[in-house]
Amino acid sequence: MTKHQITGQLGEGLARQYFERMNYEILATNRRFGQLELDIVAMKNKMLHFIEVKTLADGSAGLPEESVNRKKMLNLMKAADLYMMTEHYIGPIQFDVLAIVLKDPEPEYFLLEDVYL
């Protein structure tokens, strides 16, 4: 496993803990539809959240949220459509991005809510 993959897995684990502390109900993680993937699908206050998690080992390479571009958001929306069709979900949805920088001694979190590009 590459360093990038290890950082990503660590970030997704931290993200699950973050959202659980914030009283989100985690419905799915790493849900794949071919080449498309949903990092976290969660429910809070009757709103279905599709959450993209971006993690960097430190802040020297920029900000993690800067890597979420138009193409990434379009893929996230396509995967969300497939998830909703598969789960027969009809209701309000929201796209969020959780950026995590693995700083010492504690990770730094930045949540961007209701994101559309």
N, C-alpha and C positions, 0 to 999 in steps of 0.2 A: 504494500500500500504506500502511495506517495505521501509526502509531507502535506501537500494540498488536500488530499483526501482525508488524512487524519485530522487536519484543522477543520474541514467541513463537517466531519462526523462529531467532533467535539462541540462545534458550534450548534449543531442541530440538537444535541443532547441538552446543552445549556438553554437553548430556545424552548424546548419542551418544559423544562423546569421553570423558566421565566413565565410562560403562559399559564402553567398550572398555579403558580403563586398569584397570578392576576385573575384567578377563577375562570379561566377558559376551560371548556371541556374538549380535550384532544380527541378527535374522531379518527384521524389517519395521519401517518407520517410516511414520507418517502413513497407516496402512491404514484405508480408509474402507469402511463398510457403510451406504449411504444417508446418513442424518444422523449416524450413529455413527462415531467415529474412535478408533483406537488410536494413541497417540503413538509408543510404542516397544514392540516385542515382542522379547524376548531370552531366551536360554537360558544357564543357568549351573548346573553340578553337577546335571544332569538335571532341573532345575526350569524350567518355562516361566514367564517373568515378563511381566506386562502392566503397563506403566509409564506413569503419567500424569505429564506434565511441566508444572509451573507456574512461570512466570518473572515477576519484577517488575524494573523498571528500577532501583528503589532500595527501601529498606525503609520509606519514609514512608507508604505506603498499607496497611500491615499486612504480614502474612506470606503468601507465595504459597500455602502449603498450606491456609490458611484458606478458600480458594475451592473446595476439594474437598468438596462436600456430598453428602448422600444421593442426590440425583438424579444427580449426576455419577458416583458409584460404581455406581449401578444401570445407567447407560448403558455404563460401562466393562465391567461384567459381561456385559451383552447383547452388546456387540461382541466380547468374549472368546469367548463361546459360538459366535458366528458364525465367528470365526477358527478355532476348534478344529474345527468341522464342516467348513469349507472345506479345512483342512489335514489332516483325518482324524487329529487329535492326541488321544491318550488318555494321560494321565499327570498328574503333579502340577503344579499351577499356583499362582501367587502374584500378588497385586496390590500394586504399590508406587507410591509418589508421590515424585518428585524435585522438591524446591522449590529454585529458584535465585534469588538476589538479585544483580543485576549491580552489585556494589560495585567501587570503584576502589581498588587496582589489579587485584584478582583477584575473580572471582565467588565467592559464598558458596553452598555446597551443603548441603542437608539431605535425607537419604534416610529416608523412612518405609517400612519393610518390612512385608509381610503385613498390609495395611490392609483392613479391612471396616468399613463404616458401617451 
